[in-house]
Amino acid sequence: MSLFSQDNKSAFDAKAEAQRIAYAPVAFQACRVLRTEGILEAVQKSGSAGITLAEVVAKVSLPRYGVKVLMEAGLGVGLFCLNEGRYTITKLGYFMLRDPMTRINMDVVHDVFYSGFFDLDKAVREGKPAGLKSLGDWPTIYEGLSSLEPQARESWLAWDHYYSDQAFPAALPIVFANRPKRLLDVGGNTGKFAIQCAKHNADVRITIADLDKQLALAKANLQQHGVADRVDLHAVNLLDESATLPGGHDAIWMSQFLDCFSEQQIVSILRRAAAAMSPDTRLYILELLWDRQPNETAAFCLQQISLYFTCLANGNSQMYHSSDLLGCIQQAGLVVEEQRDQVGLYHTLITCRKA
Ligand SMILES: C[S@@+](CC[C@H](N)C(=O)[O-])C[C@H]1O[C@@H](n2cnc3c(N)ncnc32)[C@H](O)[C@@H]1O
């Protein structure tokens, strides 16, 4: 049975979940503040003995009123149990406090998405990232990445890296099985993959193609890791249809890159990749595809992330269904040689060659 093919909820459960969604922004902020103010930590540390409201107030040095309403909101969310005046942490409370994925997702939602999402309706109507003005004055978020406020940039990068970091070690042996001598990383961002490639294989020479401002960040990281002499930087804006990609590479790598573009733009970029490929070049596309996820929660996250692209990033791209992306690959004159799902945990790696 495929994901999302059945309505399994009872009417009661459906109506209850609708209320959780109705108050989701409130519950979200309550959970976040319970974490950042150390309240979840205090309850978790109290173990099975639990902790009273007065004891939490003393530990976190906040007014009793604020702690009380937050903890009662947390009870409703399901973060705590309350027995005879003592709060203990639940499994949900534990993950809210300790799970890195939850923390990274919540941080990016708060620091990058939250205010801009007020303009989602406008973004949908106009096909423009109407919420982006909450972060800065750029046509797309990519032009602004290097100048985001430090907190927003840190949360954005932690989010982007969290997912690609899981997939890179799994993808490296697949890419290097063909022994590429020259590799082009399109949308190489902070240089993370290039650094891993350079450390994985002593002979490979890498080119990072990205927006010029982004390359400045990559350059500093490459120097810090002592691999700058094996990495060339190619400044390019691929939204400019006349911009080409450099040839002479055995492997072209695009990780979490094509989701930054509309289907029409993807076809154009892939055609330019094809023009830069020889019959022996392999193009590796690493993407998070919502229909290839191991469970509905992972698919749910990607479907919500699509709206980040709508509202903030560029107004016209998304986390794609595999059939959308495979259609673009075919239109660009490329042939899929291999597809592997769950590279890392959630990524699909598509290997292509020229038709
Ligand atoms: C979501 S990040 C992916 C980074 C990295 N490949 C990874 O897997 O973590 C997308 C990258 O594409 C770059 N990018 C976005 N729009 C671009 C454009 N029009 N031309 C060139 N690069 C672009 C961004 O600067 C950013 O580094």
The ligand as an SDF file (V2000), in Angstrom:
LIG
                    3D

 27 29  0  0  0  0  0  0  0  0999 V2000
   20.0810   23.5680   -0.3850 C   0  0  0  0  0  0  0  0  0  0  0  0
   21.7220   24.0430   -0.7430 S   0  0  0  0  0  0  0  0  0  0  0  0
   22.4830   22.4660   -0.9700 C   0  0  0  0  0  0  0  0  0  0  0  0
   23.8820   22.4560   -0.5150 C   0  0  0  0  0  0  0  0  0  0  0  0
   24.6640   21.1640   -0.5980 C   0  0  0  0  0  0  0  0  0  0  0  0
   24.7950   20.6880   -1.9560 N   0  0  0  0  0  0  0  0  0  0  0  0
   24.1160   20.1050    0.3230 C   0  0  0  0  0  0  0  0  0  0  0  0
   23.7600   19.0260   -0.1430 O   0  0  0  0  0  0  0  0  0  0  0  0
   24.0630   20.3440    1.5400 O   0  0  0  0  0  0  0  0  0  0  0  0
   21.5780   24.6740   -2.3890 C   0  0  0  0  0  0  0  0  0  0  0  0
   22.8380   25.2970   -2.9390 C   0  0  0  0  0  0  0  0  0  0  0  0
   22.5390   25.7320   -4.2730 O   0  0  0  0  0  0  0  0  0  0  0  0
   23.0830   27.0240   -4.4770 C   0  0  0  0  0  0  0  0  0  0  0  0
   22.2600   27.7390   -5.4520 N   0  0  0  0  0  0  0  0  0  0  0  0
   20.9940   28.1460   -5.3110 C   0  0  0  0  0  0  0  0  0  0  0  0
   20.5900   28.8290   -6.3930 N   0  0  0  0  0  0  0  0  0  0  0  0
   21.6320   28.8310   -7.2520 C   0  0  0  0  0  0  0  0  0  0  0  0
   21.8280   29.3740   -8.5540 C   0  0  0  0  0  0  0  0  0  0  0  0
   20.8640   30.0660   -9.1430 N   0  0  0  0  0  0  0  0  0  0  0  0
   23.0170   29.1640   -9.1540 N   0  0  0  0  0  0  0  0  0  0  0  0
   24.0050   28.4700   -8.5320 C   0  0  0  0  0  0  0  0  0  0  0  0
   23.8730   27.9320   -7.3000 N   0  0  0  0  0  0  0  0  0  0  0  0
   22.7120   28.1280   -6.6590 C   0  0  0  0  0  0  0  0  0  0  0  0
   22.9760   27.6790   -3.1050 C   0  0  0  0  0  0  0  0  0  0  0  0
   23.8550   28.7840   -2.9840 O   0  0  0  0  0  0  0  0  0  0  0  0
   23.3140   26.5270   -2.1690 C   0  0  0  0  0  0  0  0  0  0  0  0
   24.6820   26.4330   -1.9450 O   0  0  0  0  0  0  0  0  0  0  0  0
  1  2  1  0
  2  3  1  0
  2 10  1  0
  3  4  1  0
  4  5  1  0
  5  6  1  0
  5  7  1  0
  7  8  2  0
  7  9  1  0
 10 11  1  0
 11 12  1  0
 11 26  1  0
 12 13  1  0
 13 14  1  0
 13 24  1  0
 14 15  1  0
 14 23  1  0
 15 16  2  0
 16 17  1  0
 17 18  1  0
 17 23  2  0
 18 19  1  0
 18 20  2  0
 20 21  1  0
 21 22  2  0
 22 23  1  0
 24 25  1  0
 24 26  1  0
 26 27  1  0
M  CHG  2   2   1   9  -1
M  END
$$$$
